[in-house]
């Protein structure tokens, strides 16, 4: 008897929470529709941080769920932003070295002097002077 009563209580609370969550979702979707109407076709400009926040949450929902919702940008755009985030994370640019070190002026001067003093380095001397 107590188990059945507890089960009934849990189901009632779960149903109430689900209904409340659905009401919040419906309100937020209507709010998006109103904001889209006020935009009247003007393009929204997002910062990188805003794109990141939207993309992370969009990826968690998935394409099918996004298509059911009113979104301020298309699901394809949201998931493209997410793909760029992942690509930027693994592009390796933070581990790249700056490249070849510059030739020091002293070393360059020595090479030019050697080229001028040695006739066999004529091609090199022409290149450096």
N, C-alpha and C positions, 0 to 999 in steps of 0.2 A: 504494500500500500504506500509506504513512504517513498519507494523508488518511483512509482507511477506519479506521485505528487511532485517529486523533485524533477522528474522528466517534463511534466506539464509546465512547471515553473520556468525551467530553462528554455523550453520551446517558446513560451510566451515572451520572455525577455529577449530572446534572439529575434523573434518576429518583430517586436517593437523596435529594436535597434536597426534591423534591416529596413524597416519602413522609414525610420528617421533618416538613415543614410540615403535612401532613395529620394526622399524629399530634399535633402541637401544637394544631391546631384542634379535633380530637376531644377532647383533654384539657380545653381551655378550655370547650367546650360542655358537657361533663359537669360541670365545676366550676359553671357557671351553673345547671344542673339541680339540683345539690345545694343551692346557695344558695337557689333558688326553693322547694325542699321545706322548708328551714328557715324561710323567711319565712311559710309557711302562710297565704297570703291577705292578710297585712298589707301595707299600702301603703308603698312605698318613697318616701322624701323625698330629692330631689336638689337640690343647690345649682345656681345658674345656671351656674357654671363646669363642673360635671359634665354638665349638660344640653348645654352648648355642645360639649364634647368628644365626647360620644356622638353628637350630631346631625351634626357635621362628618364623623365616620367613617361614620355610617349613610348619609349622602348619597353618599359615595364608592362605597359598595357598591351602592346602588340597592334599590328595593322588592322586586324578585324575589329577589335574593340574601338579603335580610333575612328573607324568609318561609321560606327553607330553614334558617335558623339558629335556635338557641335564644337568644332575646333576653330581657332583663329587663323591657322594655316593648315594646309592639307596634310593628311597623314604621311604622304610620300615626302613632303618637305621636312617634316619632323624627323622621320627616319633617316633621311639624307643627312641632316644635321648630326644625328647620332653617329652615322658612319664616318663623318669627318672628324668627330671627336675621337673615335677609336683609332682612326688612321693617324691623327696627330699624336696620340699617345705613344704609338709604336713606330714613329718615323725615324727614330734614332738620332735626331738632330742635336739632342742634348749631349750625346756621346761623341760627336764628331770633333776632330781637332781642327784648328783654324787653317791648316794647310801647310805648305812648305814655308820654312822660315826665310825671311828676307836675307839677301846677300849683304854682308856688311860692306860699308864703303871702303874700309881698309883692304879687304880681300879683293874687291873689284879693282881698286887702284893697283894692287900687285899684279893681277892678271893683265891689265892694260900695259903695265911697265914691261912684263915678261914678253908680251906680244910685240912691243916696239923694239926691244933689245934683241930678240931672236928672229931672224929672217924667216925661219920655217913656220912662224906663227902669223904670217901675213894675213891669212883669211880671218883669223881671230882678231887681229889688230884692227882690220877694217870694220869688223862687226862692232867693236867696243868704242871706237873713236868717232 
